[in-house]
Amino acid sequence: QGVEVQTDYVPLLNSLAVYGWQLTCVLPTPIVKTNGEGNLSTKQIVFLQRPSLPQKTKKKESKVNNL
């Protein structure tokens, strides 16, 4: 009641999105701190992942021995 929660992951997500990273989960932690103005802050664990890239397969070239 009377509490406003502010989170802003947009800059983080935008900077990592160009490399294929996506936000999958955010876990709150029990760590709570108060600053000099009486504002509370919490730490959160952010999980990111990106799709695996397909492996380049090398074609095995058969070596022919010319005699």
C-alpha positions as CSV (number, residue, x, y, z in Angstrom):
1,Q,0.0,0.0,0.0
2,G,1.5,3.3,-1.0
3,V,4.6,1.6,-2.4
4,E,5.7,2.2,-6.0
5,V,8.1,-0.3,-7.5
6,Q,10.4,1.0,-10.3
7,T,12.5,-1.2,-12.5
8,D,14.2,-0.3,-15.7
9,Y,15.7,-3.2,-17.6
10,V,15.3,-1.5,-21.0
11,P,18.8,-0.1,-21.4
12,L,20.3,-3.4,-20.3
13,L,18.1,-5.4,-22.6
14,N,18.6,-3.1,-25.6
15,S,22.4,-3.3,-25.2
16,L,22.4,-7.1,-25.1
17,A,19.7,-7.7,-27.7
18,V,22.0,-6.9,-30.6
19,Y,24.0,-9.9,-29.5
20,G,21.0,-12.2,-29.3
21,W,20.6,-12.2,-25.5
22,Q,17.0,-12.4,-24.2
23,L,15.7,-11.9,-20.6
24,T,14.4,-15.2,-19.3
25,C,13.9,-14.7,-15.6
26,V,14.3,-12.1,-12.8
27,L,14.6,-13.4,-9.2
28,P,14.2,-11.0,-6.3
29,T,16.7,-11.4,-3.4
30,P,16.1,-10.8,0.3
31,I,18.7,-8.0,0.1
32,V,17.0,-4.7,0.9
33,K,18.9,-1.4,1.4
34,T,17.7,2.1,2.4
35,N,19.4,5.2,1.0
36,G,19.7,8.6,2.8
37,E,16.3,9.7,1.4
38,G,14.5,6.7,2.8
39,N,14.1,4.9,-0.5
40,L,14.4,1.2,-0.5
41,S,16.3,-0.7,-3.1
42,T,16.5,-4.5,-3.7
43,K,19.0,-6.6,-5.5
44,Q,17.7,-8.9,-8.2
45,I,19.3,-11.7,-10.1
46,V,18.7,-11.4,-13.9
47,F,19.0,-14.5,-16.1
48,L,19.6,-14.0,-19.8
49,Q,20.1,-16.6,-22.5
50,R,20.6,-16.6,-26.3
51,P,19.8,-19.3,-28.8
52,S,22.6,-21.6,-29.6
53,L,24.2,-20.9,-32.9
54,P,24.3,-23.8,-35.4
55,Q,27.6,-25.5,-35.6
56,K,29.4,-25.2,-38.9
57,T,30.0,-28.7,-40.2
58,K,33.1,-29.3,-42.2
59,K,32.8,-31.7,-45.1
60,K,35.4,-34.4,-44.8
61,E,37.3,-34.4,-48.1
62,S,38.6,-37.7,-49.0
63,K,42.2,-37.6,-50.0
64,V,43.1,-39.4,-53.1
65,N,46.7,-40.6,-53.3
66,N,47.9,-40.4,-56.9
67,L,50.7,-43.0,-57.5
